[in-house]
């Protein structure tokens, strides 16, 4: 592109110089004076200067456009290179997502198992609690019955002690009666024995 622009610029300059030479010869042939030629030349130079400035601006704009095109081409190449990596990156992301899903499933299974274990433990503890409550009630009943039994045994013991005292009193009374009657018999029979 640059070579084409330079060759076009060179062709324009060559045509101008040919045109300027033809104009100069025409003026010389027509007998135009030196001052007219200088004025004409200044006019042509002013026009050429404007054309050269325009051409310079166009060349600068062309260079900037080329730079922009190169930059855009580089960016496009970078985008294309990045987009060529997208399938690989998507594959890696898909692998990571699959791995995370497997891990979540495994964690769900483990959590389910742990919850089942906790429910089993809670059931066992509830059964133990119920059994403990039943045993406490039974112990309370046994303690109540034992207290009543102790009272009954105590009452029987007191009754037995009272009965023993009475029996002992009766026995002692009987023994006293027997002793008295034996003594009385002995005394009654004693003169005979002497």
HELIX and SHEET records of a PDB file:
HELIX    1   1 UNK A    2  UNK A   30  1                                  29    
HELIX    2   2 UNK A   34  UNK A  193  1                                 160    
END                                                                             
